[in-house]
Amino acid sequence: MAKKILKVKAKASGDRTKVKMMAKHIMESGQRKDKKTGELIPAKFLQELKVEHGGKVVFEASLGTAVSKNPYIAFNFAGGAKGDELVLTWKENTGASATETVKVK
């Protein structure tokens, strides 16, 4: 199982929930060379990111090599209340994946 890479803040306000997240990830494109060896650094980037609330997908993204290191993503969705749980799933181009959860405040 992969380690947690997402730092998430989710806050309900009225009938909406605002989510801010940062993925601690190198997002390597596979096009850079190692300065010492001159060899290409293998690609390693987040390919998919999905957020679910109450069994419904409220955010989904397909990412690629053009996304910077430690990407920051913010969005809001209708619904959600304090104490609800968000289920976050991510997948790398290497095949690594994980599911993380966070409570709405």
Gaussian input, Z-matrix of N, CA and C with variables (Angstrom, degrees):
# hf/3-21g

backbone

0 1
 N
 C     1     B1
 C     2     B2     1     A1
 N     3     B3     2     A2     1     D1
 C     4     B4     3     A3     2     D2
 C     5     B5     4     A4     3     D3
 N     6     B6     5     A5     4     D4
 C     7     B7     6     A6     5     D5
 C     8     B8     7     A7     6     D6
 N     9     B9     8     A8     7     D7
 C    10    B10     9     A9     8     D8
 C    11    B11    10    A10     9     D9
 N    12    B12    11    A11    10    D10
 C    13    B13    12    A12    11    D11
 C    14    B14    13    A13    12    D12
 N    15    B15    14    A14    13    D13
 C    16    B16    15    A15    14    D14
 C    17    B17    16    A16    15    D15
 N    18    B18    17    A17    16    D16
 C    19    B19    18    A18    17    D17
 C    20    B20    19    A19    18    D18
 N    21    B21    20    A20    19    D19
 C    22    B22    21    A21    20    D20
 C    23    B23    22    A22    21    D21
 N    24    B24    23    A23    22    D22
 C    25    B25    24    A24    23    D23
 C    26    B26    25    A25    24    D24
 N    27    B27    26    A26    25    D25
 C    28    B28    27    A27    26    D26
 C    29    B29    28    A28    27    D27
 N    30    B30    29    A29    28    D28
 C    31    B31    30    A30    29    D29
 C    32    B32    31    A31    30    D30
 N    33    B33    32    A32    31    D31
 C    34    B34    33    A33    32    D32
 C    35    B35    34    A34    33    D33
 N    36    B36    35    A35    34    D34
 C    37    B37    36    A36    35    D35
 C    38    B38    37    A37    36    D36
 N    39    B39    38    A38    37    D37
 C    40    B40    39    A39    38    D38
 C    41    B41    40    A40    39    D39
 N    42    B42    41    A41    40    D40
 C    43    B43    42    A42    41    D41
 C    44    B44    43    A43    42    D42
 N    45    B45    44    A44    43    D43
 C    46    B46    45    A45    44    D44
 C    47    B47    46    A46    45    D45
 N    48    B48    47    A47    46    D46
 C    49    B49    48    A48    47    D47
 C    50    B50    49    A49    48    D48
 N    51    B51    50    A50    49    D49
 C    52    B52    51    A51    50    D50
 C    53    B53    52    A52    51    D51
 N    54    B54    53    A53    52    D52
 C    55    B55    54    A54    53    D53
 C    56    B56    55    A55    54    D54
 N    57    B57    56    A56    55    D55
 C    58    B58    57    A57    56    D56
 C    59    B59    58    A58    57    D57
 N    60    B60    59    A59    58    D58
 C    61    B61    60    A60    59    D59
 C    62    B62    61    A61    60    D60
 N    63    B63    62    A62    61    D61
 C    64    B64    63    A63    62    D62
 C    65    B65    64    A64    63    D63
 N    66    B66    65    A65    64    D64
 C    67    B67    66    A66    65    D65
 C    68    B68    67    A67    66    D66
 N    69    B69    68    A68    67    D67
 C    70    B70    69    A69    68    D68
 C    71    B71    70    A70    69    D69
 N    72    B72    71    A71    70    D70
 C    73    B73    72    A72    71    D71
 C    74    B74    73    A73    72    D72
 N    75    B75    74    A74    73    D73
 C    76    B76    75    A75    74    D74
 C    77    B77    76    A76    75    D75
 N    78    B78    77    A77    76    D76
 C    79    B79    78    A78    77    D77
 C    80    B80    79    A79    78    D78
 N    81    B81    80    A80    79    D79
 C    82    B82    81    A81    80    D80
 C    83    B83    82    A82    81    D81
 N    84    B84    83    A83    82    D82
 C    85    B85    84    A84    83    D83
 C    86    B86    85    A85    84    D84
 N    87    B87    86    A86    85    D85
 C    88    B88    87    A87    86    D86
 C    89    B89    88    A88    87    D87
 N    90    B90    89    A89    88    D88
 C    91    B91    90    A90    89    D89
 C    92    B92    91    A91    90    D90
 N    93    B93    92    A92    91    D91
 C    94    B94    93    A93    92    D92
 C    95    B95    94    A94    93    D93
 N    96    B96    95    A95    94    D94
 C    97    B97    96    A96    95    D95
 C    98    B98    97    A97    96    D96
 N    99    B99    98    A98    97    D97
 C   100   B100    99    A99    98    D98
 C   101   B101   100   A100    99    D99
 N   102   B102   101   A101   100   D100
 C   103   B103   102   A102   101   D101
 C   104   B104   103   A103   102   D102
 N   105   B105   104   A104   103   D103
 C   106   B106   105   A105   104   D104
 C   107   B107   106   A106   105   D105
 N   108   B108   107   A107   106   D106
 C   109   B109   108   A108   107   D107
 C   110   B110   109   A109   108   D108
 N   111   B111   110   A110   109   D109
 C   112   B112   111   A111   110   D110
 C   113   B113   112   A112   111   D111
 N   114   B114   113   A113   112   D112
 C   115   B115   114   A114   113   D113
 C   116   B116   115   A115   114   D114
 N   117   B117   116   A116   115   D115
 C   118   B118   117   A117   116   D116
 C   119   B119   118   A118   117   D117
 N   120   B120   119   A119   118   D118
 C   121   B121   120   A120   119   D119
 C   122   B122   121   A121   120   D120
 N   123   B123   122   A122   121   D121
 C   124   B124   123   A123   122   D122
 C   125   B125   124   A124   123   D123
 N   126   B126   125   A125   124   D124
 C   127   B127   126   A126   125   D125
 C   128   B128   127   A127   126   D126
 N   129   B129   128   A128   127   D127
 C   130   B130   129   A129   128   D128
 C   131   B131   130   A130   129   D129
 N   132   B132   131   A131   130   D130
 C   133   B133   132   A132   131   D131
 C   134   B134   133   A133   132   D132
 N   135   B135   134   A134   133   D133
 C   136   B136   135   A135   134   D134
 C   137   B137   136   A136   135   D135
 N   138   B138   137   A137   136   D136
 C   139   B139   138   A138   137   D137
 C   140   B140   139   A139   138   D138
 N   141   B141   140   A140   139   D139
 C   142   B142   141   A141   140   D140
 C   143   B143   142   A142   141   D141
 N   144   B144   143   A143   142   D142
 C   145   B145   144   A144   143   D143
 C   146   B146   145   A145   144   D144
 N   147   B147   146   A146   145   D145
 C   148   B148   147   A147   146   D146
 C   149   B149   148   A148   147   D147
 N   150   B150   149   A149   148   D148
 C   151   B151   150   A150   149   D149
 C   152   B152   151   A151   150   D150
 N   153   B153   152   A152   151   D151
 C   154   B154   153   A153   152   D152
 C   155   B155   154   A154   153   D153
 N   156   B156   155   A155   154   D154
 C   157   B157   156   A156   155   D155
 C   158   B158   157   A157   156   D156
 N   159   B159   158   A158   157   D157
 C   160   B160   159   A159   158   D158
 C   161   B161   160   A160   159   D159
 N   162   B162   161   A161   160   D160
 C   163   B163   162   A162   161   D161
 C   164   B164   163   A163   162   D162
 N   165   B165   164   A164   163   D163
 C   166   B166   165   A165   164   D164
 C   167   B167   166   A166   165   D165
 N   168   B168   167   A167   166   D166
 C   169   B169   168   A168   167   D167
 C   170   B170   169   A169   168   D168
 N   171   B171   170   A170   169   D169
 C   172   B172   171   A171   170   D170
 C   173   B173   172   A172   171   D171
 N   174   B174   173   A173   172   D172
 C   175   B175   174   A174   173   D173
 C   176   B176   175   A175   174   D174
 N   177   B177   176   A176   175   D175
 C   178   B178   177   A177   176   D176
 C   179   B179   178   A178   177   D177
 N   180   B180   179   A179   178   D178
 C   181   B181   180   A180   179   D179
 C   182   B182   181   A181   180   D180
 N   183   B183   182   A182   181   D181
 C   184   B184   183   A183   182   D182
 C   185   B185   184   A184   183   D183
 N   186   B186   185   A185   184   D184
 C   187   B187   186   A186   185   D185
 C   188   B188   187   A187   186   D186
 N   189   B189   188   A188   187   D187
 C   190   B190   189   A189   188   D188
 C   191   B191   190   A190   189   D189
 N   192   B192   191   A191   190   D190
 C   193   B193   192   A192   191   D191
 C   194   B194   193   A193   192   D192
 N   195   B195   194   A194   193   D193
 C   196   B196   195   A195   194   D194
 C   197   B197   196   A196   195   D195
 N   198   B198   197   A197   196   D196
 C   199   B199   198   A198   197   D197
 C   200   B200   199   A199   198   D198
 N   201   B201   200   A200   199   D199
 C   202   B202   201   A201   200   D200
 C   203   B203   202   A202   201   D201
 N   204   B204   203   A203   202   D202
 C   205   B205   204   A204   203   D203
 C   206   B206   205   A205   204   D204
 N   207   B207   206   A206   205   D205
 C   208   B208   207   A207   206   D206
 C   209   B209   208   A208   207   D207
 N   210   B210   209   A209   208   D208
 C   211   B211   210   A210   209   D209
 C   212   B212   211   A211   210   D210
 N   213   B213   212   A212   211   D211
 C   214   B214   213   A213   212   D212
 C   215   B215   214   A214   213   D213
 N   216   B216   215   A215   214   D214
 C   217   B217   216   A216   215   D215
 C   218   B218   217   A217   216   D216
 N   219   B219   218   A218   217   D217
 C   220   B220   219   A219   218   D218
 C   221   B221   220   A220   219   D219
 N   222   B222   221   A221   220   D220
 C   223   B223   222   A222   221   D221
 C   224   B224   223   A223   222   D222
 N   225   B225   224   A224   223   D223
 C   226   B226   225   A225   224   D224
 C   227   B227   226   A226   225   D225
 N   228   B228   227   A227   226   D226
 C   229   B229   228   A228   227   D227
 C   230   B230   229   A229   228   D228
 N   231   B231   230   A230   229   D229
 C   232   B232   231   A231   230   D230
 C   233   B233   232   A232   231   D231
 N   234   B234   233   A233   232   D232
 C   235   B235   234   A234   233   D233
 C   236   B236   235   A235   234   D234
 N   237   B237   236   A236   235   D235
 C   238   B238   237   A237   236   D236
 C   239   B239   238   A238   237   D237
 N   240   B240   239   A239   238   D238
 C   241   B241   240   A240   239   D239
 C   242   B242   241   A241   240   D240
 N   243   B243   242   A242   241   D241
 C   244   B244   243   A243   242   D242
 C   245   B245   244   A244   243   D243
 N   246   B246   245   A245   244   D244
 C   247   B247   246   A246   245   D245
 C   248   B248   247   A247   246   D246
 N   249   B249   248   A248   247   D247
 C   250   B250   249   A249   248   D248
 C   251   B251   250   A250   249   D249
 N   252   B252   251   A251   250   D250
 C   253   B253   252   A252   251   D251
 C   254   B254   253   A253   252   D252
 N   255   B255   254   A254   253   D253
 C   256   B256   255   A255   254   D254
 C   257   B257   256   A256   255   D255
 N   258   B258   257   A257   256   D256
 C   259   B259   258   A258   257   D257
 C   260   B260   259   A259   258   D258
 N   261   B261   260   A260   259   D259
 C   262   B262   261   A261   260   D260
 C   263   B263   262   A262   261   D261
 N   264   B264   263   A263   262   D262
 C   265   B265   264   A264   263   D263
 C   266   B266   265   A265   264   D264
 N   267   B267   266   A266   265   D265
 C   268   B268   267   A267   266   D266
 C   269   B269   268   A268   267   D267
 N   270   B270   269   A269   268   D268
 C   271   B271   270   A270   269   D269
 C   272   B272   271   A271   270   D270
 N   273   B273   272   A272   271   D271
 C   274   B274   273   A273   272   D272
 C   275   B275   274   A274   273   D273
 N   276   B276   275   A275   274   D274
 C   277   B277   276   A276   275   D275
 C   278   B278   277   A277   276   D276
 N   279   B279   278   A278   277   D277
 C   280   B280   279   A279   278   D278
 C   281   B281   280   A280   279   D279
 N   282   B282   281   A281   280   D280
 C   283   B283   282   A282   281   D281
 C   284   B284   283   A283   282   D282
 N   285   B285   284   A284   283   D283
 C   286   B286   285   A285   284   D284
 C   287   B287   286   A286   285   D285
 N   288   B288   287   A287   286   D286
 C   289   B289   288   A288   287   D287
 C   290   B290   289   A289   288   D288
 N   291   B291   290   A290   289   D289
 C   292   B292   291   A291   290   D290
 C   293   B293   292   A292   291   D291
 N   294   B294   293   A293   292   D292
 C   295   B295   294   A294   293   D293
 C   296   B296   295   A295   294   D294
 N   297   B297   296   A296   295   D295
 C   298   B298   297   A297   296   D296
 C   299   B299   298   A298   297   D297
 N   300   B300   299   A299   298   D298
 C   301   B301   300   A300   299   D299
 C   302   B302   301   A301   300   D300
 N   303   B303   302   A302   301   D301
 C   304   B304   303   A303   302   D302
 C   305   B305   304   A304   303   D303
 N   306   B306   305   A305   304   D304
 C   307   B307   306   A306   305   D305
 C   308   B308   307   A307   306   D306
 N   309   B309   308   A308   307   D307
 C   310   B310   309   A309   308   D308
 C   311   B311   310   A310   309   D309
 N   312   B312   311   A311   310   D310
 C   313   B313   312   A312   311   D311
 C   314   B314   313   A313   312   D312

   B1=1.4586
   B2=1.5288
   B3=1.2809
   B4=1.4612
   B5=1.5347
   B6=1.3220
   B7=1.4598
   B8=1.5297
   B9=1.3256
   B10=1.4635
   B11=1.5238
   B12=1.3202
   B13=1.4666
   B14=1.5226
   B15=1.3367
   B16=1.4579
   B17=1.5260
   B18=1.3212
   B19=1.4592
   B20=1.5268
   B21=1.3309
   B22=1.4638
   B23=1.5238
   B24=1.3375
   B25=1.4643
   B26=1.5175
   B27=1.3070
   B28=1.4632
   B29=1.5160
   B30=1.3330
   B31=1.4614
   B32=1.5227
   B33=1.3413
   B34=1.4655
   B35=1.5158
   B36=1.3399
   B37=1.4547
   B38=1.5244
   B39=1.3246
   B40=1.4534
   B41=1.5110
   B42=1.3236
   B43=1.4667
   B44=1.5307
   B45=1.3448
   B46=1.4646
   B47=1.5274
   B48=1.3050
   B49=1.4586
   B50=1.5221
   B51=1.3223
   B52=1.4576
   B53=1.5297
   B54=1.3223
   B55=1.4618
   B56=1.5261
   B57=1.3306
   B58=1.4601
   B59=1.5200
   B60=1.3231
   B61=1.4619
   B62=1.5186
   B63=1.3221
   B64=1.4456
   B65=1.5197
   B66=1.3160
   B67=1.4593
   B68=1.5263
   B69=1.3113
   B70=1.4658
   B71=1.5293
   B72=1.3344
   B73=1.4603
   B74=1.5294
   B75=1.3273
   B76=1.4681
   B77=1.5203
   B78=1.3310
   B79=1.4693
   B80=1.5312
   B81=1.3223
   B82=1.4697
   B83=1.5282
   B84=1.3256
   B85=1.4642
   B86=1.5284
   B87=1.3197
   B88=1.4547
   B89=1.5275
   B90=1.3219
   B91=1.4628
   B92=1.5329
   B93=1.3296
   B94=1.4686
   B95=1.5217
   B96=1.3322
   B97=1.4573
   B98=1.5199
   B99=1.3129
   B100=1.4576
   B101=1.5250
   B102=1.3318
   B103=1.4738
   B104=1.5247
   B105=1.3337
   B106=1.4673
   B107=1.5250
   B108=1.3344
   B109=1.4701
   B110=1.5253
   B111=1.3136
   B112=1.4519
   B113=1.5268
   B114=1.3271
   B115=1.4682
   B116=1.5308
   B117=1.3357
   B118=1.4683
   B119=1.5197
   B120=1.3217
   B121=1.4657
   B122=1.5240
   B123=1.3316
   B124=1.4710
   B125=1.5317
   B126=1.3180
   B127=1.4649
   B128=1.5279
   B129=1.3231
   B130=1.4635
   B131=1.5237
   B132=1.3344
   B133=1.4609
   B134=1.5219
   B135=1.3187
   B136=1.4527
   B137=1.5172
   B138=1.3163
   B139=1.4525
   B140=1.5248
   B141=1.3293
   B142=1.4632
   B143=1.5257
   B144=1.3220
   B145=1.4599
   B146=1.5131
   B147=1.3434
   B148=1.4605
   B149=1.5205
   B150=1.3412
   B151=1.4571
   B152=1.5234
   B153=1.3381
   B154=1.4617
   B155=1.5237
   B156=1.3249
   B157=1.4548
   B158=1.5293
   B159=1.3079
   B160=1.4600
   B161=1.5215
   B162=1.3372
   B163=1.4512
   B164=1.5163
   B165=1.3354
   B166=1.4708
   B167=1.5245
   B168=1.3262
   B169=1.4608
   B170=1.5255
   B171=1.3448
   B172=1.4686
   B173=1.5250
   B174=1.3431
   B175=1.4638
   B176=1.5182
   B177=1.3334
   B178=1.4530
   B179=1.5205
   B180=1.3300
   B181=1.4573
   B182=1.5191
   B183=1.3228
   B184=1.4609
   B185=1.5195
   B186=1.3185
   B187=1.4604
   B188=1.5236
   B189=1.3091
   B190=1.4612
   B191=1.5053
   B192=1.3118
   B193=1.4667
   B194=1.5250
   B195=1.3109
   B196=1.4642
   B197=1.5293
   B198=1.3103
   B199=1.4686
   B200=1.5291
   B201=1.3264
   B202=1.4635
   B203=1.5345
   B204=1.3198
   B205=1.4610
   B206=1.5232
   B207=1.3256
   B208=1.4693
   B209=1.5322
   B210=1.3266
   B211=1.4712
   B212=1.5290
   B213=1.3272
   B214=1.4575
   B215=1.5273
   B216=1.3232
   B217=1.4649
   B218=1.5211
   B219=1.3336
   B220=1.4656
   B221=1.5230
   B222=1.3218
   B223=1.4576
   B224=1.5205
   B225=1.3212
   B226=1.4544
   B227=1.5136
   B228=1.3262
   B229=1.4569
   B230=1.5236
   B231=1.3284
   B232=1.4658
   B233=1.5116
   B234=1.3269
   B235=1.4612
   B236=1.5109
   B237=1.3131
   B238=1.4606
   B239=1.5087
   B240=1.3115
   B241=1.4601
   B242=1.5259
   B243=1.3035
   B244=1.4555
   B245=1.5247
   B246=1.3296
   B247=1.4579
   B248=1.5202
   B249=1.3381
   B250=1.4712
   B251=1.5282
   B252=1.3116
   B253=1.4565
   B254=1.5285
   B255=1.3213
   B256=1.4633
   B257=1.5254
   B258=1.3224
   B259=1.4565
   B260=1.5267
   B261=1.3240
   B262=1.4623
   B263=1.5253
   B264=1.3243
   B265=1.4539
   B266=1.5216
   B267=1.3269
   B268=1.4560
   B269=1.5133
   B270=1.3399
   B271=1.4502
   B272=1.5217
   B273=1.3353
   B274=1.4623
   B275=1.5255
   B276=1.3166
   B277=1.4643
   B278=1.5299
   B279=1.3324
   B280=1.4679
   B281=1.5218
   B282=1.3289
   B283=1.4622
   B284=1.5197
   B285=1.3187
   B286=1.4665
   B287=1.5249
   B288=1.3233
   B289=1.4610
   B290=1.5182
   B291=1.3107
   B292=1.4591
   B293=1.5250
   B294=1.3157
   B295=1.4572
   B296=1.5159
   B297=1.3141
   B298=1.4579
   B299=1.5289
   B300=1.3118
   B301=1.4637
   B302=1.5229
   B303=1.3241
   B304=1.4580
   B305=1.5305
   B306=1.3226
   B307=1.4542
   B308=1.5250
   B309=1.3121
   B310=1.4636
   B311=1.5250
   B312=1.3157
   B313=1.4716
   B314=1.5003
   A1=109.13
   A2=116.04
   A3=122.17
   A4=110.51
   A5=114.89
   A6=118.89
   A7=110.57
   A8=115.54
   A9=120.64
   A10=109.00
   A11=114.92
   A12=118.92
   A13=112.11
   A14=117.73
   A15=120.86
   A16=111.79
   A17=115.14
   A18=121.78
   A19=104.85
   A20=117.06
   A21=120.88
   A22=111.50
   A23=114.62
   A24=122.03
   A25=106.94
   A26=116.72
   A27=121.78
   A28=108.00
   A29=116.06
   A30=120.04
   A31=109.89
   A32=115.29
   A33=121.11
   A34=108.58
   A35=115.33
   A36=121.47
   A37=107.44
   A38=115.99
   A39=119.86
   A40=110.07
   A41=116.51
   A42=120.20
   A43=112.23
   A44=118.24
   A45=121.62
   A46=110.19
   A47=114.86
   A48=121.58
   A49=108.00
   A50=115.60
   A51=121.77
   A52=108.17
   A53=115.56
   A54=121.37
   A55=109.44
   A56=115.22
   A57=122.29
   A58=106.65
   A59=116.08
   A60=117.79
   A61=111.63
   A62=113.81
   A63=120.91
   A64=107.67
   A65=115.71
   A66=120.93
   A67=108.18
   A68=116.50
   A69=120.39
   A70=106.34
   A71=114.95
   A72=120.93
   A73=110.46
   A74=117.20
   A75=120.76
   A76=113.78
   A77=117.95
   A78=122.74
   A79=111.27
   A80=116.29
   A81=122.46
   A82=110.01
   A83=117.01
   A84=122.58
   A85=114.10
   A86=117.73
   A87=120.70
   A88=112.32
   A89=117.02
   A90=121.12
   A91=113.08
   A92=116.50
   A93=119.45
   A94=110.45
   A95=115.53
   A96=120.87
   A97=109.65
   A98=115.33
   A99=121.65
   A100=107.34
   A101=117.39
   A102=121.19
   A103=112.78
   A104=117.37
   A105=120.28
   A106=112.47
   A107=116.25
   A108=119.36
   A109=113.75
   A110=117.78
   A111=121.18
   A112=113.55
   A113=116.52
   A114=121.75
   A115=110.39
   A116=115.14
   A117=119.74
   A118=110.17
   A119=115.50
   A120=121.00
   A121=106.50
   A122=118.16
   A123=120.27
   A124=112.51
   A125=115.84
   A126=121.48
   A127=110.10
   A128=115.67
   A129=122.39
   A130=106.26
   A131=115.51
   A132=119.20
   A133=110.40
   A134=115.89
   A135=121.06
   A136=108.24
   A137=115.34
   A138=120.62
   A139=111.15
   A140=116.46
   A141=121.12
   A142=109.67
   A143=114.49
   A144=121.90
   A145=107.25
   A146=116.46
   A147=120.64
   A148=109.48
   A149=116.34
   A150=122.38
   A151=108.08
   A152=115.37
   A153=121.06
   A154=110.36
   A155=115.02
   A156=122.46
   A157=107.15
   A158=116.86
   A159=120.39
   A160=113.11
   A161=117.63
   A162=121.66
   A163=115.20
   A164=117.34
   A165=121.44
   A166=109.68
   A167=116.05
   A168=121.02
   A169=108.21
   A170=116.56
   A171=121.15
   A172=111.79
   A173=116.41
   A174=121.12
   A175=108.19
   A176=115.39
   A177=120.56
   A178=108.36
   A179=116.69
   A180=120.61
   A181=110.59
   A182=115.14
   A183=122.62
   A184=106.16
   A185=116.15
   A186=121.14
   A187=109.57
   A188=116.33
   A189=120.20
   A190=112.14
   A191=115.48
   A192=121.73
   A193=114.02
   A194=118.32
   A195=120.83
   A196=112.73
   A197=118.31
   A198=122.43
   A199=108.82
   A200=115.95
   A201=121.33
   A202=112.95
   A203=114.38
   A204=122.87
   A205=109.43
   A206=117.10
   A207=123.84
   A208=112.38
   A209=117.46
   A210=119.47
   A211=113.23
   A212=114.86
   A213=123.69
   A214=107.79
   A215=115.61
   A216=121.14
   A217=108.28
   A218=116.36
   A219=121.41
   A220=108.53
   A221=116.14
   A222=121.78
   A223=108.37
   A224=116.47
   A225=120.11
   A226=108.28
   A227=114.80
   A228=119.74
   A229=109.56
   A230=115.00
   A231=121.00
   A232=109.11
   A233=115.83
   A234=121.09
   A235=111.55
   A236=114.20
   A237=120.65
   A238=110.85
   A239=114.83
   A240=121.67
   A241=108.65
   A242=115.80
   A243=121.56
   A244=109.05
   A245=115.60
   A246=121.09
   A247=114.63
   A248=117.68
   A249=120.43
   A250=109.14
   A251=115.26
   A252=120.44
   A253=111.10
   A254=115.15
   A255=121.74
   A256=107.61
   A257=116.22
   A258=121.73
   A259=107.36
   A260=116.10
   A261=122.41
   A262=108.87
   A263=116.17
   A264=121.34
   A265=108.67
   A266=115.73
   A267=120.16
   A268=110.28
   A269=115.46
   A270=122.02
   A271=108.98
   A272=115.74
   A273=122.54
   A274=110.69
   A275=116.10
   A276=120.51
   A277=111.67
   A278=117.55
   A279=122.44
   A280=112.16
   A281=116.52
   A282=120.86
   A283=112.93
   A284=117.52
   A285=120.28
   A286=109.08
   A287=116.24
   A288=120.70
   A289=109.05
   A290=115.89
   A291=120.52
   A292=108.83
   A293=113.79
   A294=121.93
   A295=107.37
   A296=115.89
   A297=122.56
   A298=108.57
   A299=116.88
   A300=120.75
   A301=110.12
   A302=114.87
   A303=121.22
   A304=108.24
   A305=115.83
   A306=121.62
   A307=110.27
   A308=115.55
   A309=122.06
   A310=107.49
   A311=117.06
   A312=121.59
   A313=110.35
   D1=136.83
   D2=-179.09
   D3=-76.20
   D4=156.62
   D5=179.54
   D6=-77.62
   D7=164.00
   D8=177.62
   D9=-69.68
   D10=132.71
   D11=179.26
   D12=-123.13
   D13=-9.07
   D14=-175.07
   D15=-99.48
   D16=129.15
   D17=172.79
   D18=-106.84
   D19=118.81
   D20=-170.12
   D21=-130.22
   D22=138.55
   D23=169.89
   D24=-123.80
   D25=124.11
   D26=178.73
   D27=-127.50
   D28=126.84
   D29=-176.86
   D30=-133.82
   D31=126.17
   D32=177.64
   D33=-86.08
   D34=138.46
   D35=178.12
   D36=-148.26
   D37=111.64
   D38=-176.77
   D39=66.94
   D40=-126.65
   D41=-178.88
   D42=-101.53
   D43=17.02
   D44=-179.38
   D45=-130.75
   D46=156.56
   D47=174.66
   D48=-123.27
   D49=128.55
   D50=179.58
   D51=-101.79
   D52=129.82
   D53=-177.80
   D54=-121.62
   D55=131.77
   D56=175.08
   D57=-126.10
   D58=129.46
   D59=179.52
   D60=-142.39
   D61=149.52
   D62=174.48
   D63=-129.00
   D64=131.09
   D65=177.55
   D66=-97.14
   D67=120.97
   D68=177.55
   D69=-83.67
   D70=94.22
   D71=-173.77
   D72=-150.56
   D73=144.89
   D74=-176.48
   D75=-74.52
   D76=-24.84
   D77=178.20
   D78=47.65
   D79=54.91
   D80=-178.81
   D81=-79.30
   D82=128.12
   D83=-174.00
   D84=-80.16
   D85=-21.58
   D86=-176.15
   D87=88.02
   D88=6.82
   D89=-178.11
   D90=-109.30
   D91=-9.57
   D92=179.81
   D93=-89.69
   D94=154.29
   D95=176.56
   D96=-106.12
   D97=145.89
   D98=174.87
   D99=-67.14
   D100=129.79
   D101=-176.22
   D102=-64.56
   D103=-31.34
   D104=-177.36
   D105=-82.72
   D106=-44.25
   D107=-173.75
   D108=-99.03
   D109=-20.71
   D110=-177.06
   D111=79.78
   D112=-0.40
   D113=179.35
   D114=-80.72
   D115=149.11
   D116=175.53
   D117=-65.30
   D118=137.58
   D119=175.08
   D120=-82.97
   D121=126.54
   D122=-177.31
   D123=-60.94
   D124=145.63
   D125=177.86
   D126=-64.60
   D127=136.70
   D128=176.84
   D129=-155.06
   D130=101.40
   D131=-176.41
   D132=-145.38
   D133=158.54
   D134=175.13
   D135=-72.03
   D136=131.11
   D137=-177.75
   D138=-104.38
   D139=-37.67
   D140=-177.80
   D141=-136.25
   D142=144.50
   D143=175.72
   D144=-141.88
   D145=128.29
   D146=-177.66
   D147=-137.57
   D148=138.87
   D149=177.53
   D150=-123.55
   D151=129.98
   D152=179.11
   D153=-120.31
   D154=145.33
   D155=175.53
   D156=-134.37
   D157=121.72
   D158=179.65
   D159=60.63
   D160=32.81
   D161=179.40
   D162=81.94
   D163=-1.52
   D164=178.74
   D165=-109.34
   D166=141.42
   D167=176.79
   D168=-75.91
   D169=122.33
   D170=179.51
   D171=-107.76
   D172=-13.17
   D173=177.13
   D174=-156.92
   D175=138.09
   D176=177.24
   D177=-148.15
   D178=136.43
   D179=-179.59
   D180=-139.97
   D181=142.22
   D182=170.46
   D183=-105.92
   D184=116.64
   D185=-176.74
   D186=-105.92
   D187=168.08
   D188=-179.48
   D189=-153.80
   D190=-162.05
   D191=-174.09
   D192=-71.05
   D193=-15.96
   D194=-178.07
   D195=-84.35
   D196=-3.97
   D197=-179.46
   D198=-86.22
   D199=134.81
   D200=-175.14
   D201=-71.63
   D202=165.42
   D203=175.49
   D204=-57.39
   D205=143.08
   D206=179.03
   D207=50.89
   D208=59.50
   D209=-175.95
   D210=-63.73
   D211=142.11
   D212=177.10
   D213=-108.23
   D214=130.07
   D215=-179.43
   D216=-132.52
   D217=134.32
   D218=177.17
   D219=-132.24
   D220=141.91
   D221=177.68
   D222=-159.97
   D223=168.04
   D224=172.94
   D225=-136.84
   D226=159.73
   D227=-179.71
   D228=-144.47
   D229=156.41
   D230=179.58
   D231=-73.87
   D232=133.78
   D233=178.54
   D234=101.81
   D235=-171.62
   D236=-179.14
   D237=90.89
   D238=144.75
   D239=179.26
   D240=-144.81
   D241=160.06
   D242=179.43
   D243=-54.27
   D244=131.55
   D245=179.56
   D246=94.42
   D247=-15.73
   D248=176.47
   D249=-64.01
   D250=159.27
   D251=-179.31
   D252=-112.02
   D253=136.46
   D254=173.15
   D255=-105.21
   D256=137.39
   D257=177.86
   D258=-109.54
   D259=119.29
   D260=-176.77
   D261=-111.27
   D262=128.07
   D263=-179.97
   D264=-124.11
   D265=133.53
   D266=176.75
   D267=-131.46
   D268=155.17
   D269=179.64
   D270=-141.80
   D271=134.97
   D272=177.50
   D273=-93.74
   D274=162.25
   D275=174.45
   D276=-65.81
   D277=-18.50
   D278=179.97
   D279=-80.00
   D280=-10.58
   D281=-177.23
   D282=102.83
   D283=-15.23
   D284=177.37
   D285=-65.96
   D286=144.15
   D287=178.36
   D288=-154.90
   D289=164.06
   D290=178.08
   D291=-161.59
   D292=161.51
   D293=174.61
   D294=-122.82
   D295=131.37
   D296=179.63
   D297=-125.26
   D298=155.60
   D299=178.10
   D300=-126.79
   D301=153.03
   D302=177.60
   D303=-148.11
   D304=145.70
   D305=178.61
   D306=-91.44
   D307=143.09
   D308=175.22
   D309=-78.02
   D310=135.87
   D311=178.64
   D312=-103.91

